[in-house]
Amino acid sequence: MVNEVYIIDDDDTSIVIFRELFRDDKEYRFISVKTKQIDIALKSIPSLIIINEDAIDRDVIEICRKIRKDENNTITPVIVVSSNGSREHRLKILHESIEYFIKKPVDEGYLYYTVKNLSRLLSTNRRMSPLTGLPGNVQIQAELKKNLLKQIDFSVLYFDLDNFKAYNDVYGFLKGDEIIKYTADLILKAIHNYGGGFVGHIGGDDFIAVVEGTDVERICQEVIFYFDHSIKKFYNEKDSEEGYIEVANRKGIIEKFPITSISIAVVVAEAGRFNNVLEIGDVSAQVKHAVKAVMGSSYSIDRRKK
């Protein structure tokens, strides 16, 4: 994954330095942004923002506040580089929830590892689920927004496990976590076989995949085939053979729950169909309701036009 780093300055002096400093690091892409372009630039949700205070015509505090007030960049890391190293000035900038202040003249080695380590920390804390290692909700929202901005045809696949709560009640959360991790690996393999795409962990037993194109039936079929083929290995012999587990409800009445299955709700987002992520969410809720009504593993694809 390429880390897009925005360098905010008005004279292009910084971009040359950073590109040379990171010439051997292909996972970084440095983009020069003029102060008058900030509003447009923030919509792309960069991985990191570096402000060269000496090379901008606007107040640095004002710019920092603008970044932090932008709903898509509230936690985007920001580094301010400045020759004004007075304690008062540094504290004013850090007060705006800015991660780092680096005083000029800059030690290039220090700058290099600050960017590298901040990117690594971001990758660990913001983008990854500790259980599955998959991107979380912040990056999921960013991925959906980026695809909408590209104005391309893409598909959003929502994966949800059926009767999973009952499984946790009987077998415990540790065994449930094993199913969650298995499902994550299964989805990743299916997306890889499709040709690649984004896979995220919404939380619990909910996953999402975002792929280019609209021909995604084989992804759904592959996930369901392998899930149903392997899910019984997470059950004991008795439950596996009977095809259900017994759970006492709140009134003490025993209920039977089928073996866990997987439901896949797909929203095809042809270019121009949706204006924002909320609209995709509204349609996905309708598709999820329909597919969850079907017994066993199943999928449903919404291909309605705008």
N, C-alpha and C positions, 0 to 999 in steps of 0.2 A: 504494500500500500504506500502510495506517495504522500509525503507530508508537505502540504502547501504552506509555505511561510511567507507572510506578507510583510514587506519592509515599507514602512510609512516614512517617506521623505519627499521633498520637493525638488531635489537637485540630482537625484540618481547616483550620489556618491557611494551610498552604502551597498547597493545591489551588486556592484562589481566586486567589492570586498567579500561579501558572503558567497557569491558564486565561485570565487577562487578558493575560498576557505573550505568549501564543501564540494570541490570539483570531483572528488573520488566517492562521494556519497550519493548514489543515484536515487536513493529513496527520498531525497529532499528536492523541492522545487521552490525557488525564490522568485517572488513577484513584487515588482516595484509599484507602490500605490501612492498617488498624490493625495494631499489632504482633501482636495475638492472631490475626490473619487471614493471617499471612505464609505458613504452610504451604500453605493453600488457594490463595493468590494465586500462589505460585511455580509451580504446576502449569500455569498459563496461559502461561508463558514470555514475559514482557514484553520489549519492545525495550530498555528502559532502566529502572533503578531509582534513585530519588533518596531519600535518607534525611535527614530533618530531625531531627538529633540532639537539639535543644532541645525537641522536641515528642513524645518517646517516653519510655516508662516503663522500657524495658529497656536493658541495656548495648549500646552501639552495636557494640562488637567482637563480641559474641555474635551479633548480627544479621548482621553482615558474614560471619562464619564459616558461619552457617546458609545464607546465599545461595550462598557458594562451594562448600559441600559438596553442594548440591543438584545432581544429575547433569544436569538440564536447564538449569541456569543457571550453569554453571562459567565461561562467558565472557560472560554478560550484563553490560554495563557498569554500574558503580555510582558514584554521586556522593554524597558525604557533605557536608552543609551544617551548620556548627556555629559557635557563638560561642566555643568553646574552641579557640583557635588556637595553643596552645603547641606548640613544635616536637616535644616528646616525644609529645603526643597525636596530632599529624598523622602522625608516622612509624609509630605503632602501627596506625593505620587503614590507611595505605598498605601496611604490611607484610602485610595480609590480602588483597592483590591487588585493592585498590580503585583505580579509575582516577583519580578526582579528589577533592580535598578543597577546599571553598570556605568561607572564613571569613566570618562575619557581622561587620558589616552587608554585605549582598550588593549588588554593582553589578548591576542588572537586565540591562544590556546584556551584561556579561561572562557572566552566567548563561545568557542566551538563546543566545549563540553557542557556549558550551560544549556545551549540549544539542544544538544543530543540527550542530555539527562532529563531535561524538562519534557521532551517528546516521549521518552521512555516512560516517565511517570504518568503522563497523560494517557498513554496507551494502556497502562496497567490499571489505573484508577477510574478512568472515565469510560473507556470503551469495552472493557472486558467483564464478562460475568465470572465471578470466582469459581463457580461450579463447572461451567462448560468452556470457559475461555473465549466465548463469543461476545461480540459487541452488544452493549446494552442500549437502553432507550434513547440516550442522548444521540448516539451515533445512528441509531435507527431513524430518528426524525431527520437528522441531517442527510442521510442517504436518500430518503424519500423526497426531500426538498430539492436535492441536487438533480434527481431524475426528472422532476417536474420542470426545473429550470432549463434542462437540456432540450425539452420539447421533443422527446423521442417516445417510441412505443416501448412500454415495459410492463412487466407483470409483478404483482405482489401476492405472495403465497403465505397464508397464515396457517400454522400447524398447531393443533390442540389435541391433547389426549383425553379420551373418554373413560369414565369410571376410574380415574386416577386417584381421586380422593379416597375411594373405598380401598384401593390397593394400599395406600399409605396407612390407613386405619388398621389394616390387618398385618401388613408386613413391616411397617415402620418407615421413617423418613430416609434412613440410610439406604435401604433397598430401593426406595422410590427415587433417590438420587441416581442410582445406577441406571434406572430406566431413562431418566432425564439425560444423562450423559450418552447413553446408547442412541437415543433419538437425535441428539445434536450431531453425533458422528454420522448417523444415517443420512440426515438432511444434507450435511456437508458433502458427502460422497455423491449424492444424487445431483446436487448443484454443480459439482466438479465434472461429473459425467455429461451434464448438459452443456458445458462450455464455460462455466464460471458465473459468478454473481456474488451478491452480498447475503450473508446469513447472520441473523441476530437473535438474541435470546431476550424476549420481552420480559420474561419472569415466570417462575413456577414451571408449568408444563406447556407454556406458550412460546412458539418460535415464529420467526418471520424470514422470508427470503425475498430478495428483490433481484430480478433478472431482466436483461434486455430481451425484447421480442415478446410474442404472444402465444407461441406454440409450446405450451408447458404441460400438456397432458402426460407426457412420458415421465416428467419429474414426479407427478402425483402418483402415477402407476408404479413407478420404481419404489418410492418410499413406502407405499401401502404393501406391496408384495413382500419386501424384506422385513417390514415391521411385523406383519402378521405371521411371517415365517419364523421369526425369532422371539416373539414376545413371551411365549409360554416357558422359555428357559428361566424367566424371572419368577415363576410360580413353583410351588411344590407339586409333587406328582399327582396328589389327589385333586387339587384345584385345577391343574392343567388338564387332566382327563375329563373332569366334570364340565369345564368351560365356564365356571363361575366361582365367586367367593361369597361367603355369607357374612353379613355385617349387621350388628344390632343397631337399630336407629335410636333416637332419643327416648322413645317410649318403650324401649326394650324389645321391640318386635324385630325378628330376624328378617332381613331382606337379602335377596340374591342379586349380585352385580356381575354382569358378564366380564370376561377377560378384557383387559385394557385394549382399546383400539385407538386409531388415529383419524382425526377429521382434518381435511384440508380445504380451506376456503380461499378461492383465487379471485382476485380483481384484476382484470385486464385494463391497463391504463394507456389507451392509445393517445398519441400526441394531441393535446388540447381538450381531452375529456374532463380532466380535473383541474381546478384552479389552486387547490391547496391540499395539505395532508388531511385536514379534517373531513373533506369530502370523500377521500379514499376510505377513511375510517368509518364513515356513515354507511357506505356501500358494503364494506367488509362485514359490518355487524349484521346486515341483512343476509349475506351469504352464509355466515357462520351459523345463524339461526336455522337456516334451511338444511345445512349439511349435518348439524348436530341432531336433527330429528331422524336421521337415518341410522338404523341399527348396524353396528360394526364399522369397520374402517371404510371411509368413502371420501369423495371429493366433489366439489362443485365449482364451476367456473362462471363468473359473471362477465359477459362480453357485450353488455349494453353500450350503446353509443351515448354521446353527451346529450 
